[in-house]
Every structure is written in C-alpha cells, then in structure tokens.
C-alpha cells in the first residue's frame, strides 16, 4: 500500500520572498518553509513524494471568495507604485506586513493549493501537502488579517465545487486544526451545505485571537448551511493530544461519516504544537499523525494539507514530517504519557454535540461517563512559557541542529505583541463543579495611566453570604446598548430571550423586576465594535468610550436594581455563567466582581478595570454619577481596547439590522426619540471613527 500511494509535495522557494519590509524578526517568516523542506529531505520523505512547483492563481478563481478591490490591492502592493505607501497600508490591517515579494507569494500560495487539490481530486495523486505561505484561513472577503493575504483553502474548495464540476467533487470537508479560529473560511461557506467546516481552536471565552464571537460553538451556519459549520472552542491553553483526539472521536468523525465527503482539505496550522510561542497548546508530532490517520478512512483517503500557522521551527518540522509519513503509508506507534482530556474540553465537546444533534442525530447520545479527566491547568502550567527550550526538547523526535533553526521567544516582534494572543495574561482561576469560578477574592486597585484602576485579587474575605448581603444594596445600572429595550434587559434578570436574540439568557438569582426606570444622557462616546456575537450574529455591538468627552453625549436607560443583580448582569455580559452538561443546572461564579468596597472605590476613581476578567469585552465598570443618592454604574470595554480599535487591531463594525431594531425600540419606548431620530443617532455612532 505504501508503494502504491502517490503523495504530492509542493515547495517553491519563491514563496519565501514574502518577508518583513526591513528585516525585522517575525514569527511568520520564510524560514518556516525552509526548515520543513530540510527536515523532509533529511528524513527521506521528500524523495518518496511527487515534487511539485507552485504556479500563480488566476484572478477569476480568487474572485470566487475575495472582492475585486482586495485582489487588485494584493496584485499591486509589491509594485514600485506602492513602495512609499506600503507600510502605511499594512498598518490599516490587523497583523499584516507587505514587502516587494508579497504579491507574488500570495498568488503562488493560492495557486499552489488549487494545483494540488485538483490533482488529488482527479486521482493523479492519492493525497498532497502544499507548503505555502503566507497562510490563509484568517483572510476574509475584502480584508487581509492575521498574517493571511488570500484564503488559500477556501479558493481551492470553491474551485473544485464550481470550476471543475467534471471531477465529481460535490461535498468537501474542511478541517482547520490551527490553534486560531478559521474566521475567514467560516464566513465564506457559512450558508453552503456542500462544505462541512470544522474548526477546533483556542477561544478562551472570546479573548483569544481573532477574538470574535463567531468562533463560539453556537455558530453553526445559516440557511441551507445550518449545521454544516462546527466550532470546538477550547476554554484555555495546554490542550494536547488527548483533547484533540476526543474532539475527533466524539464530534468530527461521527459527523464526517454521516456527511461522506468526496475530498478533505486540511487547514494545517501547527501552532497548537508543543513548544509553539503563540498557541500555548501541547500536541505532539505523533498526535498530529494520529489525527490525520483518523481522517484517512474518509473520502477514499483523498486529503490535501495546506500549511497555515506554526511558529516553533522544530515543532513544525517534526509535525509536518510525521503527517507526511502517514500519507505515505508508514505505520507508527502512538504513545502519550497522559491520555486524559481536560474536564473543560469534555464539557465543550458535550455542548457542541448538544448544539448539533438536531442536524446530526449521531451526536444525540450522551458522552461516556466515568471517564478519567484532568482538572483545569495549574497556574504553573498556564504561566509557563509555551516557547521555552525545555518544552521543545520534550518533542518525541529529534532534528539535527544543522537542519533546523530553533525559534525563540524573542522572535515575537513588537508588532505581533499587539495581537490578543498571550495566554500568560490569563488570571488566576480554579474550578468548581466544572465551571470556572473565582474563589472568594477581595480586591486591591492600582491606578492606571488612563485614569481608571486595575483591580487584582488578594486574600479571601467575602463569605458565601454575599448574595444575601448585596441583595439589600441598590444601584442604578445604565444601559446604552440593547438593554435599553426593557424586554431585552429583563432576559438578564428573569431569563429567556426577547425578539431578535439567537440564544437565551440564564437570568439572575433574584428575578425581581427593576424598582424603577429613568433616562439621561452621559458625556461618553457611543460606538460599535467587534464583528459578531452569539446572541446577535454578525455585526458590532455597543460600547461606551471610557474617556469623558463633554462634546459627545449618549443616551442611557437606567434601571434601579440590586448590587446582586448587577453582578449577575456582569457575569452574563462576560460569559461567566454556564450550564452544567451533566446536571443541567446553571452555574455562575461564587463570589461577586463588584462588592461594597469596589462601589466606594469606583465612586472615587470613576472606573475600575476588573483584573479577574480583564480580557473580557465588558470588564471595565464606569461610575457615571449619582441619582437619588445611589451610584450609577455601567460596564464597557477597558481603555486599552480603545487604542486597539483606533489602530485597527479590533474591528469597528456597524450593528446588524436586528440589533439596530432593538436599540431603536429602546430609544422610542423610552420616549426620548422618534424612530427616525433614533435611527439617525445609531447610524451616526456607527459611522464615525474613533
């Protein structure tokens, strides 16, 4: 069988011409391709493959998933005409650089994946590996982002489905095992039932790059494509072989069998590998080999692997070599020192199955019980450097130092550090009843440069009676977004969902309605950020700029509620409330984020950035004054996010039609504005830059 397998291997030195413009160090660098090629040659793998050279993709094929404006820019960006503006244009995108070789590399990368996919589909090759860069899965219809210029895999998939119908490819499975969510690929096939898109990635409750809500498990496709988009979002780093194998065995493989694809395209990022400086996960080369082996049973083994991320040179070389040997038919023995998935991974897998079981009945059964599971990673694990020499030396295979250049933590340049990719920023957490909770902390606050304060945990003091104590304390909660519409706000108090919402709220422990309601304006700028949420789908959601600006006033609807209820709203806004998949009970943190001491502090300092949830979207509590001797509080993004919005690292996006309608209802029913004036108010906030 090994001799009969014809495995394509595409490598072309021309794709190494894409590099940082001034030679700065960067994780996505040309050495990534070269080190893989040297490893495959040293292992005798390359000589057993059909070696292929790259050819550029034609514009008409790229246009199947990208806009003409985007294609034109990528075609021209390396020309002399753009030389003086190239760096300025790059800064408009999220984590992108350009140089004189970028255009050719981008078109070669896209064309290479088309080339190998076509030959595998036609039966000329049994499988293939495309060693391409720049990577592609983050690139969207009209935007380069996350080191990606064209979406190489999406272009190839569309080519097989729509340009080469004679090849008989009617159903494609795309498996994206890069540690980051394949946001671009997801959007391009979100309503297409011919493509089953499966992405397993770090999500970290929405704080891990690309930090968009549509990486959540509840984004399952729309229209005819509903059920054909599968996200398995890990809650933290350090996930390894056992976690990924569990996702394969209990989600991907059963669905793949039911879907019965004609070909499999793998967005093969290796930044979830042990030792990667960005991913913080722990897959071994043999782990990747086993994941790939499990896919060989489908589509008659017709698999195309296209390189995506992976920034530890030793890890990526070892892992690609292990996968290539699998495609060539080599047997391997899988040995793992710890074959226990995390409790959180098991819980995520069950939630994913529950979300999809209507569309894939094979997922209807419960996961096996009495499975040995690991608890949440220890602080030492989470804070350890994922790119350390000690981690790298633990890799099962050794590469001669003459063949591989080892990446170091220092390779992460200042430009990359602006990405929201740092698992070292995870705050201290423990687990209780399978849900992440903060163990009875009190807080200290340190003034920040923006005038707010960062709150950090110290020693326990609040008892478990905090709910009864805070249920007697009243505050005004000021809403500037969808909660301005009372039926929507009551979902946070009484549970359920209002018109336009995709998912229900859990509600507060105290379901009593607000004591009273009133409206006012505040001197803060309203804007719409992020690009999608599980509740409202595609489109931005409302934030207030924490900085006071007396030339800009925003409407707020104020609800008189208890401080206990305010904490419950804060928990739900920041995705801290979970449903226990075993018991079906709702579980939330067992200590408050805002207590009496924090009220006193925020009234003096005007803002508190909550360190335990500092990477969450609404982790900044603002003090907006008093009414009837009660503090007026709201929650918004931290001031550091404002800079990220200004520099384009976070997206400013207009709200969806459904979300806009909800805002208008709130403004109209508050008797502040008529419908036309309310719409103009929202449109103005959505179209002005920060």
C-alpha positions in Angstrom: 0.0 0.0 0.0 2.8 2.4 0.9 4.4 1.9 -2.6 1.1 2.5 -4.3 0.4 5.8 -2.7 1.3 8.8 -4.8 1.7 11.7 -2.4 2.3 15.2 -3.8 4.6 17.6 -2.1 4.6 21.2 -3.2 7.5 23.5 -2.2 8.7 26.6 -4.0 11.4 28.9 -2.8 9.6 31.9 -4.4 7.1 31.9 -1.5 10.0 32.8 0.8 10.2 36.2 -0.8 7.4 37.4 1.4 9.1 38.9 4.5 9.1 41.9 6.8 10.0 45.0 4.9 13.1 46.0 6.9 14.2 42.5 8.0 12.6 42.7 11.4 12.1 39.5 13.3 8.6 38.0 12.9 7.1 34.6 13.7 5.6 34.2 10.2 8.9 34.2 8.3 10.4 32.5 5.3 12.4 30.1 7.5 9.2 28.3 8.3 9.1 26.8 4.8 12.8 26.1 4.5 13.1 24.3 7.8 10.2 21.9 6.8 11.8 21.2 3.5 15.2 20.5 5.1 13.5 18.1 7.6 11.5 16.3 4.9 14.7 15.9 2.8 16.7 14.7 5.8 14.1 12.1 6.7 13.9 10.7 3.2 10.3 11.8 2.9 10.7 14.3 0.0 12.4 11.7 -2.2 9.4 9.5 -1.9 6.9 12.2 -2.9 5.9 13.7 -6.2 7.6 17.1 -6.0 5.6 20.0 -7.4 6.3 23.6 -8.1 3.9 26.5 -7.5 2.0 28.4 -10.0 0.0 31.6 -9.5 -3.7 31.5 -9.2 -5.7 33.4 -11.8 -7.7 36.4 -10.6 -11.0 34.8 -11.7 -10.6 31.9 -9.3 -9.6 34.1 -6.4 -12.6 36.3 -7.1 -14.8 33.4 -6.1 -14.2 34.3 -2.5 -12.4 37.7 -2.5 -13.5 41.1 -3.7 -12.0 42.7 -6.8 -10.7 45.6 -4.7 -8.9 43.1 -2.5 -7.4 41.2 -5.4 -6.3 44.4 -7.1 -4.6 45.6 -3.9 -2.8 42.3 -3.4 -1.7 42.3 -7.0 -0.3 45.8 -6.8 1.0 46.1 -3.2 4.6 45.0 -4.1 4.9 47.3 -7.1 7.1 50.4 -7.2 3.9 52.5 -7.2 3.1 51.4 -3.7 6.7 51.5 -2.3 6.3 54.7 -0.3 2.8 53.7 1.0 3.2 50.0 1.6 3.9 50.2 5.3 1.1 52.6 5.9 -1.4 50.4 4.1 -0.2 47.4 6.1 -1.0 49.2 9.3 -4.6 49.5 8.3 -5.0 45.8 8.5 -4.9 43.5 11.6 -1.4 42.0 11.9 -0.2 42.2 8.3 3.1 43.2 6.7 4.0 43.7 3.0 7.2 43.8 1.0 8.4 43.5 -2.6 7.8 39.8 -2.6 4.3 39.7 -1.0 2.2 39.9 -4.2 3.9 37.0 -5.9 4.0 34.9 -2.8 0.3 35.4 -2.2 -0.8 34.5 -5.7 1.6 31.5 -5.6 0.2 30.3 -2.3 -3.4 30.4 -3.6 -2.5 28.8 -6.9 -0.5 26.0 -5.2 -3.4 24.8 -3.1 -5.6 24.8 -6.2 -2.9 22.8 -8.1 -2.6 20.0 -5.5 -6.3 19.9 -4.8 -7.1 19.5 -8.5 -4.6 16.6 -8.9 -5.9 14.8 -5.8 -9.5 15.3 -6.9 -8.6 13.9 -10.4 -6.9 10.9 -9.0 -3.5 11.8 -10.2 -2.3 11.9 -6.6 -3.7 10.0 -3.6 -3.0 12.9 -1.3 -0.8 16.0 -1.1 0.9 18.6 1.1 1.2 22.2 0.0 4.0 24.0 1.8 2.7 27.5 1.3 2.9 31.0 2.8 1.6 33.4 3.5 -1.1 31.4 5.3 -4.8 31.9 4.5 -7.6 30.9 6.9 -8.0 34.4 8.6 -8.3 36.3 5.2 -11.8 37.5 4.6 -13.7 38.6 1.5 -12.3 42.1 1.4 -9.6 42.0 4.1 -6.2 40.6 4.8 -5.6 39.8 8.5 -3.7 37.6 10.9 -0.7 37.1 8.6 -3.1 35.9 5.8 -3.4 37.6 2.4 -5.6 35.2 0.4 -7.7 32.4 1.8 -5.9 29.6 0.0 -8.1 26.7 1.2 -11.3 28.5 0.5 -10.2 29.4 -3.0 -9.3 25.8 -3.7 -12.6 24.5 -2.3 -14.6 26.8 -4.4 -12.6 25.9 -7.5 -13.3 22.2 -7.1 -17.0 22.8 -6.5 -17.7 25.4 -9.1 -15.0 25.4 -11.8 -14.1 21.7 -12.0 -17.5 20.1 -11.7 -16.3 17.3 -14.1 -14.1 16.0 -11.2 -17.3 14.9 -9.3 -16.4 16.8 -6.1 -19.8 17.6 -4.6 -19.0 17.6 -0.9 -15.9 18.9 0.8 -14.8 18.5 4.4 -12.5 21.3 5.6 -10.7 20.5 8.8 -9.0 23.5 10.4 -6.7 22.4 13.3 -4.8 25.6 13.5 -4.9 26.9 17.1 -6.7 30.0 15.9 -10.2 30.1 14.6 -10.6 30.0 10.8 -12.8 33.0 10.7 -12.4 33.8 7.0 -13.1 30.2 5.9 -16.1 30.0 8.1 -17.7 33.1 6.6 -17.1 32.1 3.1 -19.1 28.9 3.4 -21.5 29.7 6.2 -24.6 29.1 4.2 -23.2 26.4 1.8 -24.2 22.8 2.7 -21.7 21.4 0.2 -18.9 22.4 2.6 -18.7 21.0 6.1 -16.3 23.3 8.0 -14.8 22.0 11.2 -12.6 24.2 13.4 -11.0 23.3 16.7 -9.3 26.2 18.3 -8.5 28.1 21.4 -11.4 30.5 22.2 -10.7 31.4 25.9 -14.3 32.8 26.2 -13.7 35.1 23.2 -10.4 36.6 24.3 -8.1 34.5 22.1 -7.2 35.8 18.6 -9.0 36.7 16.4 -11.2 37.4 19.5 -14.5 37.3 17.6 -17.7 35.8 18.9 -18.4 33.8 15.8 -15.7 31.3 17.0 -18.2 30.0 19.6 -19.9 26.6 19.3 -23.3 28.2 18.7 -22.3 29.5 15.3 -23.4 26.5 13.2 -24.2 28.0 9.8 -27.3 29.7 8.4 -29.9 28.9 5.8 -29.2 25.8 3.8 -25.8 25.6 5.5 -27.2 25.4 9.1 -25.5 22.5 10.9 -22.5 22.5 8.5 -20.3 24.8 10.5 -18.8 23.2 13.6 -16.6 25.1 16.1 -14.9 23.3 19.0 -13.7 26.2 21.2 -11.2 25.3 23.9 -11.5 27.4 27.0 -7.8 27.7 27.8 -4.3 26.7 26.7 -2.4 23.5 27.3 -4.8 21.3 25.4 -3.0 18.4 23.9 -3.3 15.0 22.1 -6.0 13.7 24.4 -8.2 16.7 24.0 -8.0 16.8 20.2 -8.4 13.0 19.9 -11.6 13.3 22.0 -12.9 16.1 19.7 -12.2 13.8 16.7 -13.8 10.7 18.2 -16.9 12.4 19.6 -17.6 15.2 17.1 -15.7 15.2 13.9 -15.5 11.5 12.9 -19.2 10.7 13.5 -20.3 13.8 11.5 -17.7 13.1 8.8 -19.1 9.6 8.4 -22.6 10.9 8.0 -21.5 13.7 5.7 -19.4 11.3 3.5 -17.1 13.9 1.8 -15.6 13.5 -1.6 -12.3 15.1 -0.5 -10.8 16.6 2.7 -8.9 19.8 2.8 -6.9 20.4 6.0 -6.0 23.9 7.1 -2.9 22.5 8.6 -1.7 25.0 11.2 0.8 23.6 13.6 0.7 26.4 16.2 -1.2 24.1 18.6 2.0 22.1 18.8 4.0 21.6 21.9 6.5 24.5 22.2 4.8 27.0 19.9 5.3 30.5 21.2 1.8 31.7 20.2 -0.5 28.8 20.6 0.2 27.6 24.2 -1.1 24.1 23.4 0.6 20.7 23.6 0.0 18.5 20.5 2.9 16.2 19.7 4.1 15.2 16.2 2.6 11.7 16.8 -0.6 13.4 18.0 -0.9 15.2 14.6 -0.1 11.9 12.9 -2.9 10.2 14.7 -5.4 13.0 13.9 -4.5 12.6 10.2 -4.7 8.8 10.3 -8.2 9.0 11.6 -9.2 11.1 8.6 -7.8 8.6 6.1 -10.9 6.5 6.4 -13.0 9.1 4.6 -13.1 10.4 1.0 -11.0 7.3 -0.1 -8.1 8.9 1.7 -8.1 11.9 -0.7 -6.6 14.5 1.6 -4.9 17.8 0.8 -2.9 19.5 3.6 -2.3 23.3 3.2 0.1 24.9 5.6 -1.4 27.6 7.9 0.3 28.7 11.1 3.0 27.2 13.3 5.9 29.3 14.7 8.2 26.9 16.5 10.5 25.7 13.8 11.4 22.4 15.4 7.7 21.7 16.2 6.5 22.5 12.7 9.2 20.5 11.0 8.7 17.4 13.2 4.9 17.6 12.8 4.8 18.0 9.1 7.2 15.1 8.7 5.1 12.9 10.9 2.0 13.8 8.8 3.8 13.2 5.5 4.8 9.7 6.7 1.2 8.9 7.5 0.2 9.9 3.9 3.0 7.7 2.5 1.5 4.8 4.4 4.0 4.4 7.2 2.8 2.8 10.4 3.6 4.5 13.7 3.1 3.7 17.3 1.2 6.3 19.3 2.4 6.7 22.9 1.2 9.5 25.1 2.3 10.0 28.7 -1.1 11.4 29.6 -4.2 10.4 27.6 -6.7 12.3 29.8 -8.5 15.3 28.3 -9.3 18.3 30.4 -12.7 18.5 32.2 -13.3 21.7 30.3 -12.6 20.0 26.9 -15.0 17.2 27.8 -17.7 19.8 28.7 -17.1 21.8 25.5 -17.4 18.6 23.4 -20.7 17.8 25.0 -22.0 21.3 24.4 -21.0 21.1 20.8 -22.8 17.8 20.4 -25.9 19.2 22.0 -25.9 22.2 19.7 -25.6 20.0 16.6 -27.6 16.9 17.4 -30.7 18.2 15.6 -28.7 18.3 12.4 -26.6 15.2 13.1 -28.6 12.6 15.0 -25.4 10.6 15.5 -24.5 13.2 18.2 -27.7 12.7 20.2 -26.3 10.3 22.8 -24.5 11.5 25.9 -20.7 11.2 26.2 -19.4 8.2 28.1 -19.4 8.5 31.9 -16.8 7.6 34.4 -14.0 8.9 32.1 -10.8 9.9 33.7 -10.4 13.6 33.2 -7.8 16.3 34.1 -8.8 19.3 36.1 -8.2 22.9 34.9 -4.5 23.5 34.1 -2.4 24.6 37.1 -1.1 28.1 37.5 2.4 26.8 36.8 1.2 25.2 33.5 -0.7 28.3 32.4 2.0 30.7 33.2 4.9 28.7 31.8 6.4 29.9 28.5 5.0 27.9 25.6 8.1 28.6 23.6 10.7 27.6 26.2 13.7 25.4 25.3 12.5 22.8 27.9 9.2 22.4 26.2 10.8 22.0 22.8 13.2 19.4 24.0 10.3 17.2 25.1 9.2 16.6 21.5 9.4 12.9 20.6 11.5 13.3 17.5 15.0 14.9 17.4 16.1 17.0 14.5 19.7 17.6 13.7 20.7 21.1 14.7 22.3 21.6 11.3 18.9 21.1 9.7 16.7 23.2 12.0 17.0 26.7 13.4 15.1 26.9 16.7 12.7 29.8 17.2 13.0 31.7 20.5 10.6 33.9 22.4 12.5 36.9 21.2 11.3 36.3 17.7 7.9 37.7 18.7 8.2 41.2 17.5 6.6 44.3 18.9 4.1 44.3 16.1 2.9 40.8 16.9 2.6 41.6 20.6 -0.4 43.8 19.7 -2.3 40.6 18.8 -4.6 39.2 21.5 -2.6 36.0 21.7 -1.0 35.9 25.1 -2.1 33.1 27.3 0.2 34.4 30.0 -2.4 37.1 30.7 -4.9 34.5 32.0 -5.9 35.4 35.5 -5.9 33.1 38.5 -8.8 30.7 38.3 -9.8 27.4 39.8 -12.7 25.0 39.0 -15.8 24.2 41.0 -18.5 21.9 39.6 -17.0 22.0 36.2 -17.2 25.8 35.9 -14.5 28.4 36.2 -15.0 30.5 39.3 -13.1 33.0 41.3 -12.6 31.7 44.8 -13.9 34.4 47.2 -11.4 37.2 46.4 -11.2 40.6 47.7 -9.6 43.2 45.5 -6.9 45.8 45.5 -6.8 48.5 42.9 -3.9 50.2 41.2 -4.3 53.5 39.3 -3.8 53.1 35.5 -2.4 55.6 33.0 -5.9 56.1 31.6 -7.3 57.3 35.0 -9.1 54.0 35.7 -7.9 51.4 38.1 -6.9 47.7 37.7 -8.4 45.5 40.3 -6.4 42.5 41.5 -7.2 39.7 43.9 -5.7 39.4 47.4 -6.9 37.3 50.3 -10.4 35.8 50.8 -12.8 37.8 52.9 -16.3 37.7 51.4 -18.3 34.7 52.6 -20.8 32.7 50.6 -23.5 35.0 52.0 -22.5 37.8 49.6 -25.8 37.4 47.7 -28.0 38.0 50.7 -25.8 41.0 51.7 -25.7 42.6 48.2 -29.4 41.9 47.6 -30.1 44.7 50.1 -27.9 47.3 48.3 -29.3 49.2 45.3 -27.6 50.8 42.4 -28.6 52.2 39.0 -27.5 50.1 36.1 -27.1 52.4 33.0 -27.6 50.6 29.7 -26.5 52.2 26.3 -27.0 49.1 24.1 -29.7 46.5 23.6 -30.6 46.6 27.3 -32.2 50.0 26.7 -35.2 48.0 25.5 -36.8 46.7 28.7 -38.0 43.3 27.4 -34.4 42.5 26.4 -33.0 43.7 29.7 -35.4 41.5 31.6 -33.9 38.5 30.0 -30.8 39.2 32.1 -33.0 39.3 35.2 -35.7 36.7 34.5 -34.0 34.5 31.9 -35.2 33.6 28.4 -34.8 35.6 25.2 -36.5 38.5 23.5 -37.4 39.1 19.9 -34.2 39.1 17.7 -32.0 37.2 20.1 -30.3 34.0 18.9 -29.7 32.5 22.3 -31.4 32.8 25.7 -30.0 34.4 28.9 -29.7 32.5 32.1 -31.2 35.2 34.3 -30.3 36.4 37.7 -30.7 34.5 41.0 -33.1 37.3 42.0 -35.7 37.6 39.3 -37.4 40.7 40.8 -38.0 43.4 38.1 -36.3 46.8 38.4 -37.5 49.1 41.1 -37.8 52.0 38.7 -36.5 53.2 35.3 -35.3 56.6 34.1 -33.3 58.1 31.2 -30.5 60.5 30.9 -27.5 61.4 28.8 -23.9 60.9 29.7 -20.7 62.6 28.3 -19.2 59.4 26.7 -18.9 58.5 23.1 -21.1 55.6 21.8 -19.5 53.3 19.3 -20.0 49.8 17.8 -17.2 47.2 18.0 -16.3 43.6 17.4 -17.8 41.8 14.4 -20.2 39.2 15.7 -21.7 37.8 18.9 -23.5 34.5 19.7 -26.6 36.5 20.7 -26.9 38.9 17.8 -25.0 37.2 15.0 -22.8 39.2 12.5 -22.4 42.9 13.3 -20.9 45.1 16.0 -22.3 45.7 19.5 -22.5 48.8 21.6 -19.6 50.2 23.8 -19.0 53.5 25.6 -15.6 55.1 25.3 -14.5 55.2 29.0 -13.0 58.6 28.4 -15.2 61.5 29.3 -16.0 63.8 26.4 -18.3 66.7 27.0 -18.8 67.3 23.3 -20.4 63.8 22.9 -23.5 62.7 24.7 -25.0 59.3 24.7 -28.4 58.1 25.9 -28.6 55.6 28.7 -31.6 53.8 30.2 -31.1 53.4 34.0 -32.6 50.5 35.9 -32.7 50.5 39.7 -31.6 47.0 40.7 -29.7 45.3 43.5 -26.0 45.0 43.5 -26.5 41.2 43.5 -28.5 41.6 40.2 -25.8 44.0 38.8 -23.2 41.3 39.4 -25.4 38.7 37.6 -25.7 41.0 34.6 -21.9 41.5 34.7 -21.4 37.7 34.8 -23.7 37.2 31.8 -22.3 40.0 29.8 -18.8 38.4 30.2 -19.9 34.8 29.5 -19.1 33.6 33.1 -22.4 31.7 33.5 -22.5 28.2 32.3 -24.9 25.2 32.2 -23.5 22.0 33.7 -23.9 19.5 30.9 -24.3 16.7 33.4 -26.8 18.1 35.9 -28.4 20.7 33.6 -28.1 23.3 36.3 -26.9 26.8 35.8 -23.6 27.6 37.5 -22.1 31.1 38.0 -19.1 32.5 39.9 -19.4 32.0 43.6 -18.1 35.5 44.5 -19.0 39.0 43.3 -16.9 41.1 40.9 -18.4 44.3 42.4 -18.9 44.5 46.2 -19.3 47.3 48.7 -15.6 48.2 48.7 -15.5 48.3 44.9 -18.5 50.7 44.9 -16.6 53.0 47.2 -13.5 52.8 45.1 -15.2 53.3 41.8 -17.1 56.3 43.1 -13.8 58.0 43.8 -11.8 56.9 40.8 -14.7 56.9 38.1 -13.6 53.5 36.7 -12.5 50.0 37.7 -10.9 47.5 35.3 -11.7 44.1 36.8 -8.5 42.0 36.7 -10.1 38.6 37.1 -11.9 39.2 33.7 -9.6 41.8 32.3 -9.6 40.2 28.8 -13.4 40.1 28.6 -15.3 42.6 26.4 -17.2 44.3 29.3 -14.6 44.2 32.1 -14.5 47.9 32.8 -17.1 49.3 35.3 -17.7 53.1 35.0 -19.1 55.4 37.6 -21.5 57.9 35.9 -22.6 59.9 38.9 -25.5 59.5 41.3 -29.3 59.7 41.2 -31.3 59.7 44.4 -28.1 59.1 46.4 -27.5 55.8 44.5 -24.4 55.3 42.3 -25.0 55.0 38.5 -22.8 52.2 37.1 -22.3 50.8 33.6 -19.9 48.3 32.0 -17.9 48.7 28.9 -14.5 47.8 27.4 -11.2 48.7 29.0 -9.4 51.8 27.8 -6.7 49.7 26.3 -9.2 48.3 23.9 -9.9 51.9 22.6 -6.3 52.1 21.4 -6.7 48.7 19.7 -9.9 49.9 17.9 -8.1 53.1 16.8 -5.2 51.1 15.3 -7.4 48.6 13.6 -6.4 45.6 15.8 -10.1 45.3 16.9 -12.8 45.8 14.3 -15.3 48.7 14.4 -18.4 47.2 12.8 -21.9 48.6 12.2 -24.6 46.8 14.2 -26.8 44.2 12.5 -30.3 45.1 11.4 -31.8 43.0 14.2 -29.6 44.7 16.8 -30.3 48.1 15.4 -34.0 47.4 15.6 -33.7 46.5 19.3 -31.8 49.7 20.0 -34.4 51.8 18.2 -37.2 50.1 20.2 -35.4 51.0 23.4 -34.9 54.6 22.4 -38.5 55.0 21.2 -40.1 53.3 24.2 -38.1 55.5 26.5 -39.9 58.4 24.9 -36.6 60.2 24.1 -36.7 60.0 20.3 -39.0 59.0 17.4 -38.0 56.1 15.2 -36.3 58.2 12.5 -34.3 60.3 15.0 -33.3 57.1 16.9 -32.1 55.5 13.6 -30.0 58.6 12.8 -28.5 58.6 16.3 -27.4 55.0 15.9 -26.1 55.5 12.3 -24.0 58.5 13.4 -22.4 56.4 16.2 -21.8 53.5 13.8 -20.2 55.6 11.0 -17.9 58.0 12.9 -14.3 56.9 13.5 -12.9 56.9 17.0 
